[in-house]
């Protein structure tokens, strides 16, 4: 089947404007009845990375979630809003309540009657079809749902370059178990393959991306916000991300998940082979969208396996971004300590301190810091090479 992605303009988060754009995007794909049948339990898998207000652009905006809730209800489905947030939000009822309240999702549930997930149990699931991951722990609401609708936010990501439909389902892994995967999948390619395995396990029926306001630069938590002005929808996670990255001027094949998806035959690797419905990519293209300040750690290579092995530690030290906690901004909350897969961070004298000999540059600490207190810095040598190479490293 030729992949299809709906692109609908949506200039702001005013609820009537969002309602119309979301409805139009789903109608372009044949209507909600193509994905949800009356009486089905429908899990809305939102991006709830942290307990932050929607104005910060980190979480799926509640106006988009509310629009989807109402469409599911009109079709006769029973929506449940759920996510397992990052380590800064414990996967407990109290932690979920804090995240739901801060993000505006508690208010959405109150206005619409939709249920919020409070079940923090999970189950280990066998996935024999997985390319890399054959077993993984999955939160129970996913396993109980008849239909899963994925609702990512358009953002850059310092590890995976881009976080969208192919990254957001990492949230089906419960709480701190995410850190285990970061520790096991230190290689970015393997991490991307793991994410694709999660997609093949969960099999979302539909993806709706909040790309009204995106995040550029060093996302997914502290990058600058950027008006993108669209809603994207597709039954195909990979195709949607290929279109989303193209809209903001990123090369899809430089995004590890999309590169590996092409290698596995999940798409052709050519955006022109994806059918767009509604607006075209060129009509909504965002010029001068800021990419990451450096390439992901695996992409820094000398081009020869032996050389990479011999000087890998030197390359990591000087040519990947180093997370550096900043005194004056760090509040010693301990979120980075809890979320570090290497247990390489401690609070010393009211400041997060990183043991760089153990740091694998996964940048989980940067991702989880809601205070924006962890900067990503280059060594002086890395900065020099960056300038000389014209930004290629």
N, C-alpha and C positions, 0 to 999 in steps of 0.2 A: 504494500500500500504506500502511495506517495504521501509523505508527511505534510501536514497542513498546520499553519500557525496563523491565528487571527491577530491582527494589529488594529487597535482602536484608540484614537486620540482621547486623552482625558487630562485636561489642563490643571485640575486641582482636586482637593479632597472634599469638596462640597458634596453632601450625601446624594442629592438628586443627580448631579453630574456623574458621580461614580456608579450609581445604580444603572443609569442609562448605558454607560460604557461597558460595564460588566455584562449586562443583558445582551448588548449588541455583539460582544465578542463571542459569547456562547451561542447566540443565534446563528452567527456565521459558520459555526461548526455543526449546525443542525438542531440546536436547542438543547436545553437541559435534559429533556426526555431521552436523548441519546446516551446519557451517562447515568441517570438516576431513575429508578422506578419507584412507584408509590410503596411506602412501608419499609424501604431499605434504610439501614443505619449507615449514615454518611459521615465519615471522619474528615474534618477540615484540618489538614496538617499545615498549620501556619508557621512562620518564622518567628519564634519567641526566644531569641538568643539571650536576652537579658531583661531585667525588670526596669525598663526604661520607657518614657513617654513616646508616643508616635512621632512627635515633632523632631526627635533626634534621628529619625530615618533608619533605625536599626531593625525594627520589627515590622511585620506585615501590618499595614495601616488598618485600624479598626473599621474605617468606612468601607474598605474593600472586603473585609471579612463580613460585615453586615450585609452588603449587597449579595454576596454569595449565599449567606444563610437564608435570605429571603427567597432567592431563586430555588434553592433546594426545598424549602418549605412549600413553595408554590407547586412544585412537582410532586409533592407528597412524601418526600424523603424526610428523615429524622436526623438533623445535623448535630454533630458533636465536635466542639472546638478543642484541639489538643496539640501539645508539643512537649518534648522533654528538653527544657532549656539547657544552656551551657552551665558550667560548674559554678558560676557566680550565683546561680539560683538552685538551691537544693531541690532534688526531685521528691519533694514532700508536699503534703497538702498546704502547709504554711508557705513554702516556697512558691508553689503554683499560684496561691492567692495573691502574693506580692506581685508576681509577674502579670497576672490577669488584671489586677487593679491599675498598675502603672501603665500598661499598654493600652488600656481602654477596652479590653475584651470583656471585662466583667460588666461594663455598661452595655456592651453589645448584647450580651446574654440576657440582661435585664430587659432591654427594649424589645428583643425578638422572641424571647422564650427558648432560645437555643440552649443546649446544655454545654457546660464546661467540663472537661475531664478532671476528676479528682482521684482517679485510680492510679496509684503509683507502682502497681505490681508489673512484673515483666516475666517473660518466658524465653527460654532458650529454644530456638527454632532451627530445624535442619533445612539446609538449602543446597541439596546435591547438584542443582543446576548452576550454582555459583562458579564463576571463573576462578576466583581466588579464595573467597570466604564460603565455607561449607556449613558453618554453624555460627549463629550470632544471637545475642539477646535483643528482644524486641518488646516494646511497651505493649501491655495488654490491649489498650483501645484499638490499636492497629489490627490486632488479630481478631477482634470481635466485630470489626466493621464489615459491611457488605461492599461498600465503595469507599475508596480513598481519593480525596481531591487534595492535591498539593498546592500550597499557596506561598510561593517564595517571594522574596524581595530582591530587586536588582541591586547588586552591590559587588564591588571588587573584594578580593580576599587575598591576604598576604601569603597564604599557603597554596591555595588552588587557583589563584589568579582571578577567578570569578566565582561568585556563589549565587546560584539560581536554582533551577529545577533539578539539576544533577547533583547539587550539594545539600539542598534543604532536607532531604529525607534522612540525612545523618541524625536528625532529631528523633528518629524512631528508636535509636539506641538509648537506653536509659542512663540519665545522669552521668555519674562519674565514669561509667563504662566507656564513654567516649575517649577518655584519656588513655585507656588500655589500647584502643585502636591506634591512637596517635603514637604510642610507644612501640607498637608492633609494626606499624606501617610507616617507618621513617622515610622510606623511599616514596617520593611524591607520586610516581607512576603507580605503585602498589596502593597508595591511598586512593587514587582515582579509580583504580580497578575495584577496590572495596566499595566505593560509592555506587558504581555501576551495578555491582552485585546486589546492593540494597534496593536499587530501583527494580531490578528483575525479581526480587522477592516480594516487594510491596505491591508492585504493578498498579500505580495510580491510574485511575480511569481518566483523569482530567488534571491539567495544570493551569492555574491562573496566576500570572505574575503581576505583582504590584510594582510597576515601573513608572509610576507617576512622578515620584521623586526618588532618584537613585543615589548611590554613594560611589564616588570616584576616589582616586588616590589609594592610600593604604587602608582599605576596609578590612573587616566588615563592621567595625564598631566606631572608629574615630576618624574615618575619612571625611572629606568635605562633601556636602550634599549637592546634588546637581539635578535640576529640572530635566526630566526626560519626556514626561507628558503622554505616556501610553499605558494601556492595559494589554497584556499579551495572554493568549489562551491557546492550548493545544492538548490533544491526548498523548503527545509524544514529548517527553521531558528533554531528550537530546535535541530534537528539532527546535524546540522553543528556546533553549539556551543558545543554539547556533544563531538564531535570528536576533535574540537579545544582545549578544556580544557584537554582532554586526551593526546593530543600530547605534551602539556607542563607539564604534570604530576599533574594537578589539578583534584580533585575528582568532577565529574560533579554534584553529588548530594549534594555537599556543596556549590554550586552556587545557590542562591535563585531562580532565574528564572527557572533553569533546575529542581530543586527539586519540585517546584510548578507545572511545566509542567508535571512531572511524576505523581504527585498527581491528576492532572486533566485528565490524560489519553492521553496526547499529545505525549508521548513516553513511552517506557517500563521502563526507568530508567537504562537500561543495554546497554552499548556502543556496546557490541557484537551483539546486535540486529540491529545495523545500518550497512548497506552494504557500504564498502569503495571501491571506484574505483580508479585505478591508483596505487599510492604508498599505503602501509599499515601504520597504526599508528606506529607500532614498527620500521618501516624503517626510519621514520622521527622524532622519539621521541627526545625531547629536555631534556637532563638530568639537574638536579639541577636548574630548573627554579625557581626564587625567588617568593614565594607567598606574600600575604599581611603581614605587620608586626604584625597585630592583626586581630582577627575575626571581622566580622561586628557586630554592636552594639546589634542586636537582638539575636545573637548566644551566647552572654555572659549571662548565666542563672545559677541559683542555683538549677534548676531541680524541683521546686515546685511553682505553680502559686502564692500562698499566700506570700511565701518568696520573690518572684520576685517583687511583688507589694510593700511590706514593705521596702525592701532595694534597690529597683530599682534605685533611684537617687544616692545612694552610689556606686552601681555597675557601673552606667554610668560614674560617676566622676573618678573612679579609674581603671576601666577595659576596657574602650574604649579609643581610641586614641583621644587626644584633639588637635584641630587645633590651632597653636601658630604662629602668625605673627612675623617675624624676622626683627628687626631694622638693617639697613645696606643693606638688600635686598628689603624690602618693598619700593615702589616708591610712595605710597599714590595715586594710580591711581583711586581707588574707585570701581574696578570691583567686588571685594568681597562684598562691601556694596550693590551694585545693585543686586547681585545674591543671597544674603542671604534670604531664605524664611521666617526667623523669624525676620528679620530686627534687628539682634543682633550685627551688626558690625558698627562701626563709625570710621572716621579718626580723630585721636587726636595727635597733635604735629607730623604730617607727618608720622604717623604709624597707621595701622589698629588695632583697639582694639575691642576685642570680649567680649560681656556680656555672660559669661558661664552659668548664670542662665536661659538664654533663648536659648542657643545653643542646638540643637537636634542631633548633631553629624552626620549630613547628608554629611558633608565634601564638600559641594558645593564650599566653598571658596577655599579649596585646589585644587579642580578640575579646577576652573576658573582662578587661579592665573598664568598668563603666565610668571611671573618673578621667579617662584619657591620660593616665599618668605614666604610661610606658611608651617611650619613643622608639622608633626603629632607626638605628644609626649605622653608618658605614665606618670602617676604619679609614685612616688617612690614605692608605694605599688603594683601598677600594674606591674612594672618592676620586683619586687621581686617574685610575683606569677608567672609571665611569666618564670622566670628562674627555679623556683622550680618545675613547672608543665611540664617542658621540652618543652615549646612553645605551649601547648594545648590551652592556653588562650591568 
